[in-house]
């Protein structure tokens, strides 16, 4: 057992940092994601696989944004762990993991579409995408509920804070399964898609501009995903290692401060996702007339452009 006697808490100025960042993130992100959700559900015509996934991504981002005001209040007023706190923490982590999972599934869907177009016609459908999304919601909600039930949280601990220096194997499994495995999958699929697009661009010079735009979009999606989430989960992993090796309390406190700052960056991903919706839709509209002559090729290129 690791018992250093440390009292790990968020640094004093962090609530103010959250307030300055989360107010514009909450306002802009809520409007943009709500608008995207309305467009996906009400304004577009035929449902497609990508549209189903994007609607679920927008929903997850909207719900995560709704937890941010409570996260700010919990740090300002140093709210203690209780039933309401555990519910808020659960909702916060459910929607973050759902966002990561949907981004990963979309990357895999792109890969399947461009690398195995014939198999994709059999394996992909809007109904299957809806079922996959429902399965993800169910698994993630059950997983977070189990984690929150098994966590050894004391009544005196602060909400949204790991005050104890006891290493948590459950947390380690959530870090690996909730981010690092999706990171490997999405990175592999995105790299393969980019390589295939580059090859097709060389073979089809008359579509070079269209292919180049698709490469930029896939690359940008992967870059945003890594920049937003990797620092946070590296911080969580480092915190687990330090809790396991009994370093000084000051070292653990510094890592804890880094995790809190990295979480601010991760939550900004909600706004960046919404910005992607706009650019993807714009590029898709420009590309559609050029691809109308060859419907089979159009479906491949159109799908890989979506985030």
TORZA-198816 format. One record per residue (C-alpha): z, y, x. Coordinates in pm, whole numbers, padded with zeros to 5 digits, always signed. Layout:
<nodes>
ZYX...
</nodes>
This chain:
<nodes>
+00000+00000+00000-00088+00345+00123+00194+00592+00061+00169+00908+00268+00378+01125+00036+00093+01376+00006+00064+01601-00295-00312+01652-00325-00420+01934-00556-00722+02158-00600-00719+02470-00381-00602+02789-00546-00933+02979-00565-01132+02687-00707-01073+02774-01076-01223+03117-01006-01521+02956-00832-01573+02733-01134-01553+03030-01368-01814+03230-01174-02057+02936-01151-02003+02751-01477-02033+03048-01714-02404+03108-01629-02461+02733-01592-02305+02665-01932-02491+02945-02112-02834+02888-01960-02805+02510-01948-02691+02481-02310-02976+02697-02437-03243+02527-02224-03129+02171-02292-03077+02233-02664-03427+02382-02679-03569+02087-02486-03392+01843-02717-03529+02025-03022-03883+02017-02881-03862+01649-02787-03721+01545-03125-03890+01785-03367-04197+01958-03224-04394+01688-03043-04610+01434-03219-04615+01072-03114-04311+00932-02939-04380+00798-02589-04161+00610-02344-04111+00917-02127-04033+01134-02430-03757+00891-02532-03604+00901-02185-03631+01280-02160-03461+01324-02498-03173+01108-02379-03152+01301-02052-03140+01632-02240-02871+01492-02472-02658+01374-02178-02694+01711-02006-02598+01896-02326-02288+01685-02376-02182+01724-02013-02220+02101-02039-01987+02100-02341-01709+01954-02125-01732+02228-01860-01523+02491-02045-01242+02237-02081-01276+02144-01714-01231+02511-01621-00926+02544-01848-00771+02228-01708-00769+02379-01358-00668+02730-01466-00367+02607-01664-00305+02292-01454-00315+02066-01757-00135+01735-01719-00273+01390-01785-00251+01299-02152-00473+01139-02418-00684+01455-02459-00728+01482-02081-00840+01121-02049-01088+01171-02334-01236+01480-02163-01255+01306-01826-01423+01007-01990-01681+01223-02171-01752+01415-01850-01815+01103-01642-02004+00919-01917-02263+01194-01943-02296+01237-01567-02357+00865-01520-02599+00863-01813-02796+01147-01654-02814+00958-01323-02910+00635-01501-03190+00794-01706-03335+00963-01396-03332+00623-01224-03497+00446-01518-03768+00714-01534-03838+00664-01161-03865+00288-01218-04088+00348-01521-04320+00565-01312-04336+00297-01045-04422+00027-01298-04687+00247-01460-04877+00335-01144-04832+00016-00942-04873-00241-01220-05066-00072-01503-05160-00397-01676-04804-00527-01680-04687-00182-01789-04893-00206-02108-04701-00519-02203-04353-00421-02080-04349-00057-02193-04323+00083-02545-04128+00365-02714-03914+00107-02896-03825-00069-02570-03745+00267-02412-03512+00348-02706-03345+00008-02674-03303+00056-02298-03150+00398-02356-02912+00259-02617-02816-00020-02378-02739+00235-02104-02520+00443-02336-02329+00132-02447-02275-00005-02095-02168+00331-01949-01930+00412-02236-01771+00068-02209-01748+00091-01829-01583+00435-01827-01347+00331-02108-01237+00028-01905-01193+00238-01590-00983+00496-01775-00771+00217-01923-00712+00046-01587-00648+00365-01389-00287+00407-01282-00244+00770-01387+00103+00920-01404+00210+01169-01670+00284+01432-01408-00066+01422-01253-00317+01697-01316-00625+01652-01532-00956+01614-01340-00757+01558-01021-00674+01257-00803-00331+01349-00677-00241+01002-00553-00351+00879-00211-00365+00519-00328-00718+00377-00265-00882+00269-00590-01119-00030-00576-01227+00051-00932-01334+00397-00818-01523+00248-00522-01715+00014-00754-01798+00308-00981-01923+00511-00682-02148+00231-00558-02271+00113-00897-02289+00455-01055-02476+00637-00779-02566+00458-00457-02748+00168-00624-02939+00409-00855-03013+00623-00547-03170+00326-00366-03374+00231-00674-03498+00582-00752-03576+00659-00386-03774+00336-00343-03968+00388-00666-04041+00756-00592-04158+00684-00237-04385+00405-00363-04527+00630-00635-04594+00910-00386-04766+00667-00148-04983+00531-00431-05072+00881-00546-05170+00981-00193-05391+00673-00170-05554+00747-00506-05603+01109-00404-05801+00999-00100-06010+00765-00313-06074+01020-00591-06149+01355-00434-06253+01508-00768-05894+01459-00890-05728+01569-00569-05567+01879-00720-05421+01682-01011-05285+01411-00783-05137+01673-00550-04948+01834-00839-04813+01493-00942-04695+01431-00584-04518+01768-00579-04342+01694-00908-04224+01347-00805-04110+01481-00466-03927+01773-00626-03750+01546-00875-03631+01314-00598-03521+01605-00379-03321+01772-00657-03156+01440-00745-03047+01379-00386-02934+01735-00314-02731+01761-00633-02554+01426-00634-02544+01288-00278-02284+01536-00139-02047+01461-00428-02062+01084-00397-02042+01095-00018-01727+01302-00069-01587+01044-00313-01667+00766-00064-01504+00956+00222-01197+01018+00006-01168+00644-00061-01196+00567+00312-00933+00826+00401-00698+00703+00128-00737+00354+00276-00671+00453+00639-00370+00686+00594-00490+01002+00772-00302+01332+00762-00240+01502+00429-00433+01809+00545-00742+01596+00616-00728+01439+00270-00682+01785+00117-00995+01913+00295-01198+01620+00164-01056+01681-00184-01165+02046-00165-01515+01938-00058-01538+01696-00354-01451+01975-00596-01713+02208-00450-01973+01929-00449-01898+01864-00817-02001+02221-00895-02337+02156-00727-02377+01827-00916-02312+01995-01251-02582+02253-01179-02828+01964-01207-02810+02010-01586-02993+02343-01552-03240+02209-01297-03333+01922-01528-03411+02173-01803-03632+02376-01567-03821+02057-01484-03900+02008-01853-04092+02338-01855-04299+02279-01543-04379+01919-01633-04497+02021-01979-04708+02300-01828-04873+02069-01575-04930+01802-01838-05111+02044-02067-05334+02156-01779-05410+01801-01675-05481+01652-02018-05832+01798-02072-05940+01686-01726-05829+01332-01792-05958+01292-02146-06274+01115-02026-06086+00818-01887-05797+00724-02116-05663+00444-01900-05638+00666-01594-05501+00948-01806-05203+00743-01919-05117+00654-01560-05135+01008-01425-04970+01173-01725-04670+00941-01711-04606+00986-01340-04599+01361-01380-04297+01348-01606-03953+01375-01441
</nodes>
